[in-house]
Amino acid sequence: MKCATNHSMKRIAVLLTALAVPSAVLAWPWSQDMMNQPSIKPQEGAMTPFPARSVPVMGIPTKVANREASRDLVNPITVNAASLKEGRTLYRIYCAACHGLTGKAESPVASKIGAIDLTDDYVQQSMTEGWLWGTITFGSYVMPAYGVAGEQGGSNDLTVEERWHVVNYLKNGLVKESQVAAK
Ligand code: HEC
């Protein structure tokens, strides 16, 4: 009788010790309650489709059928120093080889393949920003396409935003720079 009481008192002591030491109670069912909430975790199940008629928050079209459909696109990227700097860098990497560093078709290959002067009125006045973006995206007759490979048949070298930065530079930086270079 005395012995049994001693036993149960020991058990209670062990249980109390276990409850008091956090590392010993990690395996209790309620230890994971906070983690296993009735919510959808990352990678769990199929992605919920966007509600009908949702529009991208940035409003930047990533899929346009062709150059013609780009003509009236509104340029979503503000012209500022950062955009012009980015556009200038990209222009010098991707466009200058054919159209020349100052855009005046002064590159060695320009006359051979018919790369045009991008500083004249034909480009600066008569082309919309959308058309320029569309030309970079889909290419022209000889001119290569820099849009998304597969979907738009281009090289995927320039993102949607990067193409608009190039447009900003074409319309707001290139002519000024070519005039300085000519002096
Ligand atoms: C491999 C040479 C080459 C490269 C690189 C190139 N172009 Fe061209 N581009 C041409 C040629 C050739 C034409 C004229 C024939 C044509 O329309 O395809 C042209 C035409 C254009 C036109 C006039 C389109 C029209 O409707 O008449 C624009 C604008 C233009 N290029 C901008 C760019 C920009 C911006 C880049 C860089 C992202 C670039 N090009 C890179 C060769 C090139």
py3Dmol code that shows the C-alpha trace and the ligand (Angstrom):
import py3Dmol

protein = """\
ATOM      1  CA  MET A   1       0.000   0.000   0.000  1.00  0.00           C
ATOM      2  CA  LYS A   2       2.676   2.398   1.037  1.00  0.00           C
ATOM      3  CA  CYS A   3       4.760   1.273  -1.899  1.00  0.00           C
ATOM      4  CA  ALA A   4       1.980   1.987  -4.485  1.00  0.00           C
ATOM      5  CA  THR A   5       1.517   5.548  -3.218  1.00  0.00           C
ATOM      6  CA  ASN A   6       5.209   6.145  -3.589  1.00  0.00           C
ATOM      7  CA  HIS A   7       4.994   4.945  -7.216  1.00  0.00           C
ATOM      8  CA  SER A   8       2.164   7.245  -8.232  1.00  0.00           C
ATOM      9  CA  MET A   9       3.857  10.172  -6.506  1.00  0.00           C
ATOM     10  CA  LYS A  10       6.974   9.499  -8.546  1.00  0.00           C
ATOM     11  CA  ARG A  11       4.919   9.437 -11.737  1.00  0.00           C
ATOM     12  CA  ILE A  12       3.340  12.763 -10.938  1.00  0.00           C
ATOM     13  CA  ALA A  13       6.769  14.185 -10.256  1.00  0.00           C
ATOM     14  CA  VAL A  14       8.054  12.963 -13.630  1.00  0.00           C
ATOM     15  CA  LEU A  15       5.004  14.411 -15.430  1.00  0.00           C
ATOM     16  CA  LEU A  16       5.382  17.771 -13.724  1.00  0.00           C
ATOM     17  CA  THR A  17       9.049  17.876 -14.626  1.00  0.00           C
ATOM     18  CA  ALA A  18       8.216  17.043 -18.255  1.00  0.00           C
ATOM     19  CA  LEU A  19       5.649  19.848 -18.440  1.00  0.00           C
ATOM     20  CA  ALA A  20       8.064  22.308 -16.892  1.00  0.00           C
ATOM     21  CA  VAL A  21      10.878  21.621 -19.371  1.00  0.00           C
ATOM     22  CA  PRO A  22       9.860  22.974 -22.801  1.00  0.00           C
ATOM     23  CA  SER A  23      12.174  20.730 -24.843  1.00  0.00           C
ATOM     24  CA  ALA A  24      10.528  17.663 -23.351  1.00  0.00           C
ATOM     25  CA  VAL A  25       6.988  18.633 -24.406  1.00  0.00           C
ATOM     26  CA  LEU A  26       7.650  19.400 -28.097  1.00  0.00           C
ATOM     27  CA  ALA A  27       5.833  16.281 -29.194  1.00  0.00           C
ATOM     28  CA  TRP A  28       2.477  17.149 -27.615  1.00  0.00           C
ATOM     29  CA  PRO A  29      -0.371  17.357 -30.159  1.00  0.00           C
ATOM     30  CA  TRP A  30      -0.952  21.028 -29.329  1.00  0.00           C
ATOM     31  CA  SER A  31       2.705  21.882 -29.965  1.00  0.00           C
ATOM     32  CA  GLN A  32       1.982  22.206 -33.698  1.00  0.00           C
ATOM     33  CA  ASP A  33      -1.430  23.848 -33.475  1.00  0.00           C
ATOM     34  CA  MET A  34      -0.084  27.224 -34.588  1.00  0.00           C
ATOM     35  CA  MET A  35       1.608  25.695 -37.624  1.00  0.00           C
ATOM     36  CA  ASN A  36      -1.263  23.498 -38.771  1.00  0.00           C
ATOM     37  CA  GLN A  37      -3.926  26.110 -39.194  1.00  0.00           C
ATOM     38  CA  PRO A  38      -6.794  25.593 -41.629  1.00  0.00           C
ATOM     39  CA  SER A  39      -5.043  27.826 -44.190  1.00  0.00           C
ATOM     40  CA  ILE A  40      -3.519  26.998 -47.594  1.00  0.00           C
ATOM     41  CA  LYS A  41       0.245  26.691 -47.350  1.00  0.00           C
ATOM     42  CA  PRO A  42       2.739  27.495 -50.095  1.00  0.00           C
ATOM     43  CA  GLN A  43       2.825  24.856 -52.861  1.00  0.00           C
ATOM     44  CA  GLU A  44      -0.296  23.208 -51.386  1.00  0.00           C
ATOM     45  CA  GLY A  45      -2.888  22.287 -54.012  1.00  0.00           C
ATOM     46  CA  ALA A  46      -3.598  24.029 -57.310  1.00  0.00           C
ATOM     47  CA  MET A  47      -3.137  27.792 -57.572  1.00  0.00           C
ATOM     48  CA  THR A  48      -6.386  29.703 -57.193  1.00  0.00           C
ATOM     49  CA  PRO A  49      -7.287  31.260 -60.539  1.00  0.00           C
ATOM     50  CA  PHE A  50      -7.499  35.057 -60.687  1.00  0.00           C
ATOM     51  CA  PRO A  51     -11.061  36.381 -60.442  1.00  0.00           C
ATOM     52  CA  ALA A  52     -12.719  37.110 -63.778  1.00  0.00           C
ATOM     53  CA  ARG A  53     -11.726  40.390 -65.450  1.00  0.00           C
ATOM     54  CA  SER A  54      -8.677  40.915 -63.205  1.00  0.00           C
ATOM     55  CA  VAL A  55      -6.107  43.307 -64.629  1.00  0.00           C
ATOM     56  CA  PRO A  56      -2.379  43.436 -63.880  1.00  0.00           C
ATOM     57  CA  VAL A  57      -1.678  46.015 -61.174  1.00  0.00           C
ATOM     58  CA  MET A  58       1.214  47.572 -63.081  1.00  0.00           C
ATOM     59  CA  GLY A  59      -0.915  47.873 -66.214  1.00  0.00           C
ATOM     60  CA  ILE A  60       2.051  46.912 -68.380  1.00  0.00           C
ATOM     61  CA  PRO A  61       0.926  44.621 -71.193  1.00  0.00           C
ATOM     62  CA  THR A  62       3.196  41.632 -71.483  1.00  0.00           C
ATOM     63  CA  LYS A  63       1.378  40.005 -74.343  1.00  0.00           C
ATOM     64  CA  VAL A  64       0.565  41.950 -77.451  1.00  0.00           C
ATOM     65  CA  ALA A  65      -0.279  40.188 -80.698  1.00  0.00           C
ATOM     66  CA  ASN A  66       2.107  42.015 -83.048  1.00  0.00           C
ATOM     67  CA  ARG A  67       3.791  45.330 -83.848  1.00  0.00           C
ATOM     68  CA  GLU A  68       0.614  46.785 -85.311  1.00  0.00           C
ATOM     69  CA  ALA A  69      -1.228  46.106 -82.034  1.00  0.00           C
ATOM     70  CA  SER A  70       1.516  47.930 -80.110  1.00  0.00           C
ATOM     71  CA  ARG A  71       1.139  51.213 -81.998  1.00  0.00           C
ATOM     72  CA  ASP A  72      -1.157  52.906 -79.479  1.00  0.00           C
ATOM     73  CA  LEU A  73       0.227  51.416 -76.247  1.00  0.00           C
ATOM     74  CA  VAL A  74       0.730  54.012 -73.540  1.00  0.00           C
ATOM     75  CA  ASN A  75       4.249  54.145 -72.143  1.00  0.00           C
ATOM     76  CA  PRO A  76       3.912  53.196 -68.440  1.00  0.00           C
ATOM     77  CA  ILE A  77       7.488  54.160 -67.495  1.00  0.00           C
ATOM     78  CA  THR A  78       8.047  57.779 -66.466  1.00  0.00           C
ATOM     79  CA  VAL A  79      10.894  59.594 -68.180  1.00  0.00           C
ATOM     80  CA  ASN A  80      13.428  60.372 -65.468  1.00  0.00           C
ATOM     81  CA  ALA A  81      17.193  60.222 -65.016  1.00  0.00           C
ATOM     82  CA  ALA A  82      17.152  56.579 -63.893  1.00  0.00           C
ATOM     83  CA  SER A  83      15.058  55.431 -66.849  1.00  0.00           C
ATOM     84  CA  LEU A  84      17.198  57.368 -69.349  1.00  0.00           C
ATOM     85  CA  LYS A  85      20.359  55.928 -67.850  1.00  0.00           C
ATOM     86  CA  GLU A  86      18.992  52.392 -68.075  1.00  0.00           C
ATOM     87  CA  GLY A  87      17.723  52.979 -71.619  1.00  0.00           C
ATOM     88  CA  ARG A  88      21.054  54.413 -72.710  1.00  0.00           C
ATOM     89  CA  THR A  89      22.984  51.433 -71.343  1.00  0.00           C
ATOM     90  CA  LEU A  90      20.651  48.971 -73.051  1.00  0.00           C
ATOM     91  CA  TYR A  91      20.737  50.963 -76.306  1.00  0.00           C
ATOM     92  CA  ARG A  92      24.517  50.811 -76.364  1.00  0.00           C
ATOM     93  CA  ILE A  93      24.454  47.063 -75.761  1.00  0.00           C
ATOM     94  CA  TYR A  94      21.638  46.022 -78.077  1.00  0.00           C
ATOM     95  CA  CYS A  95      21.129  48.685 -80.720  1.00  0.00           C
ATOM     96  CA  ALA A  96      24.371  50.587 -81.284  1.00  0.00           C
ATOM     97  CA  ALA A  97      26.068  47.766 -83.195  1.00  0.00           C
ATOM     98  CA  CYS A  98      23.714  48.447 -86.095  1.00  0.00           C
ATOM     99  CA  HIS A  99      22.277  51.925 -85.527  1.00  0.00           C
ATOM    100  CA  GLY A 100      25.484  53.533 -84.223  1.00  0.00           C
ATOM    101  CA  LEU A 101      26.442  54.829 -80.773  1.00  0.00           C
ATOM    102  CA  THR A 102      24.785  58.170 -81.492  1.00  0.00           C
ATOM    103  CA  GLY A 103      21.897  56.597 -83.417  1.00  0.00           C
ATOM    104  CA  LYS A 104      22.883  58.211 -86.702  1.00  0.00           C
ATOM    105  CA  ALA A 105      23.520  54.898 -88.425  1.00  0.00           C
ATOM    106  CA  GLU A 106      27.251  55.528 -88.230  1.00  0.00           C
ATOM    107  CA  SER A 107      28.104  51.892 -87.374  1.00  0.00           C
ATOM    108  CA  PRO A 108      30.304  49.964 -89.827  1.00  0.00           C
ATOM    109  CA  VAL A 109      27.458  47.593 -90.743  1.00  0.00           C
ATOM    110  CA  ALA A 110      24.636  50.131 -90.959  1.00  0.00           C
ATOM    111  CA  SER A 111      24.907  50.788 -94.684  1.00  0.00           C
ATOM    112  CA  LYS A 112      25.378  47.096 -95.480  1.00  0.00           C
ATOM    113  CA  ILE A 113      22.143  45.955 -93.844  1.00  0.00           C
ATOM    114  CA  GLY A 114      20.170  49.179 -94.137  1.00  0.00           C
ATOM    115  CA  ALA A 115      19.996  50.119 -90.428  1.00  0.00           C
ATOM    116  CA  ILE A 116      18.361  53.527 -90.384  1.00  0.00           C
ATOM    117  CA  ASP A 117      19.201  56.811 -88.649  1.00  0.00           C
ATOM    118  CA  LEU A 118      17.133  56.823 -85.448  1.00  0.00           C
ATOM    119  CA  THR A 119      17.584  60.554 -84.824  1.00  0.00           C
ATOM    120  CA  ASP A 120      15.716  61.816 -87.886  1.00  0.00           C
ATOM    121  CA  ASP A 121      12.101  62.933 -88.065  1.00  0.00           C
ATOM    122  CA  TYR A 122      10.904  59.657 -89.553  1.00  0.00           C
ATOM    123  CA  VAL A 123      11.626  57.972 -86.201  1.00  0.00           C
ATOM    124  CA  GLN A 124      11.467  60.914 -83.784  1.00  0.00           C
ATOM    125  CA  GLN A 125       8.266  62.548 -85.070  1.00  0.00           C
ATOM    126  CA  SER A 126       6.190  60.054 -87.021  1.00  0.00           C
ATOM    127  CA  MET A 127       6.640  56.975 -84.819  1.00  0.00           C
ATOM    128  CA  THR A 128       4.581  56.571 -81.654  1.00  0.00           C
ATOM    129  CA  GLU A 129       6.261  55.301 -78.505  1.00  0.00           C
ATOM    130  CA  GLY A 130       4.102  52.180 -78.823  1.00  0.00           C
ATOM    131  CA  TRP A 131       5.434  51.587 -82.352  1.00  0.00           C
ATOM    132  CA  LEU A 132       9.022  51.880 -81.122  1.00  0.00           C
ATOM    133  CA  TRP A 133       8.263  49.428 -78.296  1.00  0.00           C
ATOM    134  CA  GLY A 134       6.588  47.121 -80.809  1.00  0.00           C
ATOM    135  CA  THR A 135       9.587  47.313 -83.163  1.00  0.00           C
ATOM    136  CA  ILE A 136      11.950  46.374 -80.338  1.00  0.00           C
ATOM    137  CA  THR A 137       9.576  43.603 -79.220  1.00  0.00           C
ATOM    138  CA  PHE A 138       8.705  42.057 -82.603  1.00  0.00           C
ATOM    139  CA  GLY A 139      11.522  43.321 -84.809  1.00  0.00           C
ATOM    140  CA  SER A 140      11.031  44.818 -88.238  1.00  0.00           C
ATOM    141  CA  TYR A 141      12.053  43.432 -91.638  1.00  0.00           C
ATOM    142  CA  VAL A 142      15.767  42.984 -91.019  1.00  0.00           C
ATOM    143  CA  MET A 143      15.814  44.250 -87.478  1.00  0.00           C
ATOM    144  CA  PRO A 144      15.813  41.466 -84.812  1.00  0.00           C
ATOM    145  CA  ALA A 145      13.075  40.984 -82.173  1.00  0.00           C
ATOM    146  CA  TYR A 146      13.948  41.402 -78.510  1.00  0.00           C
ATOM    147  CA  GLY A 147      10.618  40.284 -77.015  1.00  0.00           C
ATOM    148  CA  VAL A 148       9.820  37.122 -75.116  1.00  0.00           C
ATOM    149  CA  ALA A 149      11.017  34.008 -76.900  1.00  0.00           C
ATOM    150  CA  GLY A 150       8.298  31.619 -77.936  1.00  0.00           C
ATOM    151  CA  GLU A 151       5.287  33.795 -77.219  1.00  0.00           C
ATOM    152  CA  GLN A 152       6.461  36.715 -79.304  1.00  0.00           C
ATOM    153  CA  GLY A 153       9.159  35.050 -81.361  1.00  0.00           C
ATOM    154  CA  GLY A 154      11.999  37.181 -80.032  1.00  0.00           C
ATOM    155  CA  SER A 155      15.335  36.663 -78.344  1.00  0.00           C
ATOM    156  CA  ASN A 156      13.975  37.366 -74.833  1.00  0.00           C
ATOM    157  CA  ASP A 157      16.933  39.694 -74.227  1.00  0.00           C
ATOM    158  CA  LEU A 158      14.903  42.670 -73.011  1.00  0.00           C
ATOM    159  CA  THR A 159      12.038  42.612 -70.495  1.00  0.00           C
ATOM    160  CA  VAL A 160       8.848  44.591 -71.081  1.00  0.00           C
ATOM    161  CA  GLU A 161      10.100  47.374 -68.803  1.00  0.00           C
ATOM    162  CA  GLU A 162      13.585  47.418 -70.330  1.00  0.00           C
ATOM    163  CA  ARG A 163      12.063  47.933 -73.787  1.00  0.00           C
ATOM    164  CA  TRP A 164      10.195  50.978 -72.476  1.00  0.00           C
ATOM    165  CA  HIS A 165      13.433  52.339 -70.970  1.00  0.00           C
ATOM    166  CA  VAL A 166      15.011  52.069 -74.439  1.00  0.00           C
ATOM    167  CA  VAL A 167      11.983  53.896 -75.903  1.00  0.00           C
ATOM    168  CA  ASN A 168      12.421  56.669 -73.310  1.00  0.00           C
ATOM    169  CA  TYR A 169      16.066  57.025 -74.265  1.00  0.00           C
ATOM    170  CA  LEU A 170      15.298  56.996 -78.014  1.00  0.00           C
ATOM    171  CA  LYS A 171      12.760  59.812 -77.618  1.00  0.00           C
ATOM    172  CA  ASN A 172      14.392  61.863 -74.868  1.00  0.00           C
ATOM    173  CA  GLY A 173      18.140  61.284 -74.830  1.00  0.00           C
ATOM    174  CA  LEU A 174      19.488  60.023 -78.135  1.00  0.00           C
ATOM    175  CA  VAL A 175      19.019  63.170 -80.230  1.00  0.00           C
ATOM    176  CA  LYS A 176      20.551  65.456 -77.609  1.00  0.00           C
ATOM    177  CA  GLU A 177      23.501  63.126 -77.241  1.00  0.00           C
ATOM    178  CA  SER A 178      24.076  62.871 -81.000  1.00  0.00           C
ATOM    179  CA  GLN A 179      24.069  66.697 -81.241  1.00  0.00           C
ATOM    180  CA  VAL A 180      26.713  66.919 -78.522  1.00  0.00           C
ATOM    181  CA  ALA A 181      28.750  64.221 -80.282  1.00  0.00           C
ATOM    182  CA  ALA A 182      28.589  66.144 -83.581  1.00  0.00           C
ATOM    183  CA  LYS A 183      30.120  69.311 -82.083  1.00  0.00           C
TER     184      LYS A 183
END
"""
ligand_1 = """\
43
HEC
C 21.266 43.550 -86.461
C 21.125 44.976 -86.692
C 20.120 45.741 -85.857
C 20.034 45.840 -84.494
C 20.925 45.172 -83.468
C 18.944 46.751 -84.221
N 18.373 47.168 -85.392
Fe 16.865 48.485 -85.583
N 16.855 48.228 -87.568
C 17.790 47.499 -88.273
C 17.521 47.603 -89.699
C 18.324 46.925 -90.799
C 16.379 48.413 -89.829
C 15.687 48.875 -91.114
C 15.012 47.728 -91.816
C 13.884 47.182 -90.990
O 12.906 47.907 -90.741
O 14.004 46.021 -90.572
C 15.991 48.797 -88.479
C 14.928 49.584 -88.165
C 14.643 50.100 -86.920
C 13.569 51.019 -86.636
C 12.546 51.579 -87.631
C 11.348 50.668 -87.708
C 10.376 51.106 -88.795
O 9.164 50.986 -88.561
O 10.811 51.577 -89.871
C 13.651 51.303 -85.310
C 12.738 52.239 -84.512
C 14.755 50.546 -84.767
N 15.336 49.818 -85.787
C 15.160 50.576 -83.454
C 16.109 49.698 -82.916
C 16.373 49.585 -81.504
C 15.746 50.418 -80.426
C 17.303 48.591 -81.355
C 17.862 48.036 -80.068
C 16.925 47.500 -79.130
C 17.623 48.111 -82.677
N 16.880 48.802 -83.588
C 18.555 47.121 -82.930
C 18.822 46.769 -87.742
C 19.066 46.584 -86.414
"""
view = py3Dmol.view(width=600, height=400)
view.addModel(protein, "pdb")
view.setStyle({"model": 0}, {"cartoon": {"style": "trace"}})
view.addModel(ligand_1, "xyz")
view.setStyle({"model": 1}, {"stick": {}})
view.zoomTo()
view.show()
